[in-house]
Each structure stands twice: as structure tokens, then as C-alpha cells.
Amino acid sequence: MTPRLPATQRTATYHGGIAEAALRPTLEAAILAPSGHNTQPWLFRVTEDAVEIYADRRRALPVVDPTGRELTMSCGAALLNLVIALRHAGYSLSVEEVASKDHDLLARVRIGGPLPPTRDDERLFAAIPIRCTNRRPYEDRQVPASSVTELIEAAKALNAHLAVVTDTSKDAIAALVAEGDRTQASDPHFRGELAAWVHPNRTACKDGIPACSFGVPSLPSLVFPFILRTLDWGNGQSAKDRQLASGSPVLAVLWTDEDTPRAWLNAGQALERVLLTAAANGLSASFLNQPIEVPSLRLHLAEIAGVRGYPQLLLRIGYGSVPAPATPRRDVADVLLPRGG
Ligand SMILES: Cc1cc2nc3c(=O)[nH]c(=O)nc-3n(C[C@H](O)[C@H](O)[C@H](O)COP(=O)(O)O)c2cc1C
């Protein structure tokens, strides 16, 4: 069952202090960020001169993400959306990152005087509502080198690195993805956790992933969570993902120099900047993180991809052939803590 916030937090409102009318759209943009299993594990608090972002660990995924690494990256993605939306709204700002294992506050975005947005801010802002995870096969069309360079620069701008896998290494990495699938699907706890966040296509849930995001039609979607939970589907999935990885126009590892909560927050911001840059260039993306989530495979992935640090995410990028369905989001009021001083 999906954890829910207490009613007092759900009904919190923000007023006074920073211009209220400008803040609601910025928070609405923040919550469009991607998150592991669409858990949306973030909370926001508006203070006199800042917006704070907190990890909501009640929405953790203890099996696939026992350390909260992906949870922190998800919050980092929401932080980047918030920053871009505030810039779009014409604020100057500074970001204070305080992520640590010891507390849930991840960052504080201090809002200053008026500052016109740059063209880059506007381009990324426009991409926020069109970005989504597209797990379908992509067109057999090369991504222009200039777009790939832009993606690499997007990661670099936020203290992370994007290592584009060479054609000669793609098959070896695809084999690791397949191995990761088989390992994860053989674990009933992994299957149970995933199934708890996957819903039939017609659902009132405001979080989790509708089965149509995995290409499942409406009728079979009714039993899809049950199938995910009950059967060991590792062999089928691994064959599919292996093909997606080896045939991916761009396969890239997002990596960081360190493996700390601060580095994860940076990786999340870098991820979102990469994804928004991709969307702005008409590109789709999806995740094949299995060889990072299965600890014994992470080092192999780093070696094969030539990464001299810590792989955080494995991304597949290309031109989508079929548009991906949108996933739901909770309301801003559901993720807003009572106003602070
Ligand atoms: C840190 C992180 C890890 C993710 N890992 C996976 C993954 O392993 N497999 C996958 O299919 N999607 C993965 N996703 C994508 C989410 O499932 C997706 O963002 C979420 O369902 C919301 O959908 P949207 O991206 O279309 O808005 C990940 C997203 C984030 C931010």
C-alpha cells in the first residue's frame, strides 16, 4: 500500500513572503520530475526567502534502493526542475546543497531579486512538461554528434559525467543488463516491491507506474501487477532489454566522482538536465539501471564503460517511434510541508 502524508501536511498552504502566485507553477514544474517507480519521494517547504526540498523516506524502495541513492537522485531531478522554473519566473537564486545521511533536508533554494531568464533556462523550462520515460524501441536513426555533445555538457554543468558507450562495448553492457534482469526478477522481494508500484492502466492512483508505460494494453493490465509479483519473468525481460541496450542509438552511463548523498543529489540534477536537453532536441530516453542496482555488476559496468568513478544510472537515448503515455503525479498540496520561518 502506498504511504500517504498525514492530513495536516496534505492541507498545508503557502502564503505571504515570496510571491505566492509565482510559486505554485514552480512547484508544479518541480513535481513533474522523474522518480524511481514514480514514488515522487520529495517534500517542499516554503520559508521567508527560500524553498527547501526534503527526502520523503516513507516513499523509499528498500529492496531495489536500500541506501536511498536513487531516492536522492529523484529529489535532485525535482530540485533541478524547481531551479529552472524559478529562473523562468524571473528570480535570481542560489542553491545550498546540504544532503547528508543524517537528515532529510537535501537543499535550500534561496530566492533573490528579479533576473530575466536566459534562453537556455527558457528552452529547458519548455521541455519539463514534454519529458517522459519512453521504454519502447527507438527508431534506427543516429543521434547527431552535436546533440550528444550537448548531453555530455549538460551532465558536466552539474558536477557529473556522461560516458557514452562505444559501439564495441554495447553488447558487453547489454549482457550485464540481461544478467541484472535475471538476478532482480529471481528475487520475490524485488518483484513484490515493483508490483506494489505498478497499476492497471485505468487507475485513480496519483503515483506509481501505469502498466501502459511498459506497453501493456488495458485488459491484460488488470492482471499485470499480479504477474509481476508472482512469476519469475527474468528470462523474457532480459532478452528484451538486451536487445534494447545493444540496439540503442546512444547508451550512456551517468557517473560521479564520489558516491555520497551530495553526489547523488548532483547526479539527479545532472540526470534531469540531460533528460530535458534530450527532450528539447526531440529525443526520448529510458533507464536500464539493472547493472548498477545489482551491486556485484556495478564494478563490471564501470570497467567496460571506462568510467573512473561511480556509475549512477544507465540511460538509453534515441528518437522514439511511439509516444510514451504520461504518468500521474500527486498534487502540490500533497508534497508541501507547513510553511516555515
Ligand atoms: C533515479 C531514477 C531511477 C529510475 N530507474 C528506472 C529503472 O530502473 N527502470 C525504468 O524503467 N525506469 C526507471 N526510472 C524512470 C521512472 O520509472 C519514471 O521516471 C517514473 O515512472 C515517472 O515517469 P516519467 O519519467 O515518464 O515522468 C527511474 C527514474 C529515476 C529518477
The ligand as an ORCA input file, in Angstrom:
! r2SCAN-3c Opt
* xyz 0 1
  C      16.672      7.658    -10.089
  C      15.715      7.029    -11.080
  C      15.814      5.669    -11.367
  C      14.961      5.077    -12.302
  N      15.119      3.753    -12.612
  C      14.350      3.195    -13.579
  C      14.583      1.855    -13.998
  O      15.494      1.176    -13.496
  N      13.803      1.341    -14.965
  C      12.802      2.077    -15.550
  O      12.129      1.563    -16.448
  N      12.568      3.362    -15.189
  C      13.321      3.932    -14.225
  N      13.120      5.248    -13.858
  C      12.052      6.004    -14.529
  C      10.810      6.120    -13.644
  O      10.123      4.902    -13.572
  C       9.924      7.229    -14.200
  O      10.623      8.446    -14.081
  C       8.609      7.368    -13.455
  O       7.818      6.240    -13.668
  C       7.847      8.620    -13.882
  O       7.575      8.568    -15.253
  P       8.099      9.686    -16.268
  O       9.584      9.646    -16.257
  O       7.525      9.263    -17.602
  O       7.574     11.013    -15.819
  C      13.958      5.866    -12.945
  C      13.855      7.227    -12.632
  C      14.735      7.810    -11.721
  C      14.648      9.289    -11.435
*
